Amino acid sequence: MERIVTVVPEDGLHARPASKFVETANEFDADVQLGRADSDGLAPAASMLAVTGLGVAAGEDVRLVAEGDDAEATLDALEAILSTPEAKQ
């Protein structure tokens, strides 16, 4: 199962958004990979280093690929994180 999502949080996939993304990816029974939508390379969504290492900025499209029993629910939850602006503290 695959989905393309535009990253909305101002900081992209860095710091808090990346931490929440990785934490959520690990809550489901699914193997999730992500990468830039314009690239074939994918990284494990369960790895903070891999996710932040992609250097994805706000406004960029990412490709999420999930396999497993919870694939659709996982993609729904991760899309919600990526498409929601982060609240200012």
Secondary structure, DSSP 8 states (H G I E B T S, - for coil): -EEEEE--STT-SSHHHHHHHHHHHTTSSSEEEEEETT-S--EETT-HHHHHHT---TT-EEEEEEESTTHHHHHHHHHHHHTS-----
